Amino acid sequence: MRLLIFLIFITSQITYIFTSSLCSCENRYASPRLEDLHLDKCRLEDSACMVNAFQKGVATFSKGLPEWGVAAMDVMEFDEPVQIDIAGLSLCFNDGRLKGLENIIIKNIEWDANNHTIYVEYNAPSLVLTGKYLADGQVLLLPIVGDGDMKVKLKNTDVNVLIFLDVYKRSDKTYVSIKNYKYDFNVGLGRYNLTNLFNGDKELGNTVLKLMNDNWQQIALQFARPVMDTVANQIFRNVDRFLAYAPLEDISLSFK
């Protein structure tokens, strides 16, 4: 009898442990829930409401939503190197990290339901880009050679984006995905620092850095686009992953 009671006890404990593990796994891999994000709902044509809703969402999305497949966007870690081959300069930028997207200020949102587009304007008060660089060529007619650390500080960067959407139905719900986008940007102020220019020759290195910083606007216009392309690609890939879980009926007041 004691043996039978012991076996029953052991079996019950194994069953408890097994079922607890299953529940834990189910919770870990449960589908993400929109209500957990506490998003504000707006009519899509209400630009003022949309600006406020997007602004509140910035803090949430900048930290990342792993269960949604949304990577952290502050600090953003670049998925791949950035290659710049422009105006006589060849520069490879590796291990890129961008800080400051969590502080962007949403200025305008215009959702055109008829043409399936969203127009967004925002300002980034301060962006700091760091990583490794390998450069050879010329900048503003001066030769440049180097292999070291790069740090770029950008102030008051204005960005405007036009996003083209695909609209589709799934399980009687309306979803959108990003079909394409185009954007432009304007940098308010740029500062550049590169270590180990000309194999550590400080005189030559400082000369080139002074030229770059004295002409920061021209440098930004000529060479910033490939880096900004990488940032835009990662941002909109994350947005698209979120939208795949977010039917318009659940995140707006324009669909019921």
C-alpha positions in Angstrom: 0.0 0.0 0.0 2.8 2.4 0.9 4.5 1.6 -2.5 1.2 2.4 -4.3 0.8 5.7 -2.5 4.4 6.6 -3.3 3.9 5.9 -7.0 0.7 7.9 -7.1 2.5 10.8 -5.5 5.5 10.7 -7.9 3.1 10.5 -10.9 1.2 13.5 -9.7 4.4 15.5 -9.3 5.6 14.6 -12.8 2.3 15.5 -14.3 2.3 18.9 -12.5 5.8 19.7 -13.6 5.0 18.7 -17.2 1.8 20.7 -17.4 3.5 23.7 -15.7 6.2 23.6 -18.3 3.7 23.5 -21.1 1.8 26.5 -19.7 5.1 28.4 -19.4 6.0 27.7 -23.0 2.5 28.7 -24.2 2.8 32.0 -22.4 6.2 32.6 -23.7 5.2 32.0 -27.3 1.6 33.4 -27.1 0.5 35.7 -29.8 1.1 39.4 -29.0 -1.9 41.3 -27.8 -2.7 44.8 -29.0 -4.4 45.7 -25.8 -1.2 45.2 -23.9 0.4 48.2 -25.8 -2.4 50.6 -24.7 -2.3 52.4 -28.1 -4.5 55.5 -28.6 -7.1 55.0 -31.3 -8.0 57.8 -33.8 -9.9 58.3 -37.0 -7.3 58.0 -39.7 -8.2 61.4 -41.2 -7.7 63.1 -37.8 -4.2 64.3 -38.1 -3.9 66.0 -34.7 -5.0 62.8 -33.0 -2.7 60.7 -35.1 0.3 62.9 -34.2 -0.4 62.4 -30.5 -0.9 58.7 -30.9 2.2 58.2 -32.9 4.2 60.3 -30.4 3.0 58.2 -27.5 4.0 55.1 -29.5 7.6 56.2 -30.1 8.7 55.2 -26.6 7.1 51.8 -26.8 8.5 51.0 -30.2 12.0 52.4 -29.6 12.5 49.8 -26.9 11.5 47.0 -29.2 8.7 44.4 -29.1 10.5 41.0 -29.3 7.2 39.0 -29.3 6.2 41.0 -32.4 9.5 40.6 -34.2 10.2 44.3 -33.7 13.8 45.0 -32.9 14.9 47.8 -30.6 15.3 51.0 -32.5 17.2 52.9 -29.7 19.9 52.0 -29.6 19.6 50.7 -33.2 22.3 48.2 -34.2 22.9 48.1 -38.0 22.1 44.7 -39.5 24.9 45.0 -42.1 27.8 47.2 -43.2 27.2 50.4 -45.1 29.2 50.9 -48.2 29.7 54.5 -49.5 31.2 55.1 -52.9 30.5 58.7 -53.7 32.4 61.6 -55.2 35.8 59.9 -55.1 35.4 58.4 -51.6 35.2 54.7 -50.8 34.2 54.1 -47.2 33.0 51.0 -45.5 31.1 51.5 -42.2 30.8 48.5 -39.8 29.2 47.8 -36.5 27.0 50.8 -36.8 24.9 51.9 -33.8 22.5 54.8 -33.8 21.3 56.5 -30.6 18.5 59.1 -30.4 15.4 57.8 -32.2 13.5 57.5 -28.9 13.5 61.3 -28.7 12.1 62.1 -32.1 9.2 64.6 -32.3 6.3 63.8 -34.6 5.3 67.0 -36.4 2.7 65.8 -38.9 0.7 62.7 -39.9 -1.5 62.6 -43.0 -3.2 59.2 -43.7 -4.8 59.2 -47.2 -7.2 56.3 -47.1 -8.2 56.8 -50.8 -4.7 56.6 -52.2 -3.3 54.2 -49.5 -0.5 56.5 -48.4 0.8 58.0 -45.1 2.8 61.2 -45.0 5.0 61.6 -41.9 7.1 64.5 -40.7 9.3 64.3 -37.7 12.3 65.9 -36.1 15.3 64.2 -34.4 16.8 66.7 -31.9 20.0 64.6 -31.5 21.3 61.6 -33.3 24.7 59.9 -32.5 26.1 57.4 -34.9 29.1 55.3 -33.9 31.0 52.4 -35.6 34.1 51.3 -37.4 35.2 52.7 -40.7 37.7 51.9 -43.5 38.2 54.8 -45.9 40.3 55.6 -49.0 39.8 58.3 -51.5 39.1 62.0 -51.2 36.8 64.4 -49.3 36.2 67.9 -50.7 39.3 67.4 -52.9 41.6 66.4 -50.0 42.9 62.9 -49.8 41.7 60.7 -47.0 42.9 57.3 -45.8 42.0 55.7 -42.5 40.9 52.7 -40.5 39.4 53.2 -37.0 36.4 54.5 -35.1 33.9 56.9 -36.5 31.5 59.1 -34.5 28.9 61.4 -36.1 26.7 63.8 -34.1 23.6 65.2 -35.9 21.4 68.0 -34.5 17.9 68.9 -35.5 17.4 66.5 -38.3 14.1 67.0 -40.1 12.7 63.9 -41.9 9.7 63.6 -44.2 8.4 60.3 -45.5 5.7 59.2 -47.9 4.7 55.6 -47.3 2.8 53.6 -49.9 0.6 50.9 -48.5 -1.0 47.6 -49.6 -4.4 47.0 -48.1 -5.6 43.4 -47.7 -8.1 41.3 -45.8 -7.3 38.4 -43.5 -9.9 36.6 -41.3 -12.4 39.3 -42.0 -10.1 42.0 -40.8 -8.3 44.8 -42.7 -4.5 45.0 -42.7 -1.9 47.1 -44.3 1.7 46.5 -45.3 4.4 48.8 -46.5 4.7 48.5 -50.3 7.3 51.2 -50.8 8.4 54.6 -49.4 10.4 57.6 -50.2 11.9 60.1 -47.9 14.0 63.2 -47.6 15.9 64.7 -44.7 17.7 67.9 -43.7 20.4 68.1 -41.0 20.6 71.1 -38.8 24.2 70.6 -37.7 26.7 67.9 -38.1 30.0 67.1 -36.3 32.4 64.3 -37.4 35.3 62.5 -35.7 37.4 59.7 -37.2 40.3 58.2 -35.4 43.5 56.8 -37.0 43.4 58.9 -40.1 46.5 58.6 -42.2 47.8 55.8 -39.9 47.7 58.1 -36.9 49.3 61.2 -38.4 47.6 63.8 -36.2 48.5 66.8 -38.3 47.1 65.4 -41.5 44.1 63.9 -39.6 43.2 67.1 -37.9 43.4 69.0 -41.2 40.9 66.7 -42.8 38.6 66.7 -39.8 38.6 70.5 -39.6 37.7 70.7 -43.3 34.9 68.2 -42.8 33.5 70.0 -39.7 33.8 73.5 -41.3 31.8 72.1 -44.3 29.5 69.8 -42.3 26.5 70.6 -44.5 28.1 69.6 -47.7 29.4 66.4 -46.1 25.9 65.5 -45.0 24.4 66.2 -48.4 27.0 64.2 -50.2 27.6 61.2 -47.9 24.7 60.8 -45.4 22.2 59.2 -47.7 23.5 55.6 -47.6 23.5 55.6 -43.8 20.0 57.1 -43.7 18.9 54.4 -46.1 20.0 51.7 -43.7 18.2 53.5 -40.8 15.0 53.9 -42.9 15.1 50.2 -44.0 15.3 48.9 -40.5 12.6 51.3 -39.1 10.1 50.3 -41.8 10.9 46.6 -41.6 10.0 46.9 -37.9 6.8 48.9 -38.6 5.8 46.3 -41.2 6.2 43.5 -38.7 4.0 45.3 -36.3 1.3 45.9 -38.9 1.1 42.2 -39.7 -0.4 41.8 -36.2 -2.5 45.0 -36.1 -5.8 45.0 -38.0 -7.1 48.5 -38.7 -10.3 47.6 -36.9 -8.3 47.2 -33.7 -6.0 50.2 -33.9 -8.2 52.9 -35.4 -11.7 54.3 -35.2 -12.2 54.4 -39.0 -12.8 50.7 -39.3 -15.3 48.6 -37.4 
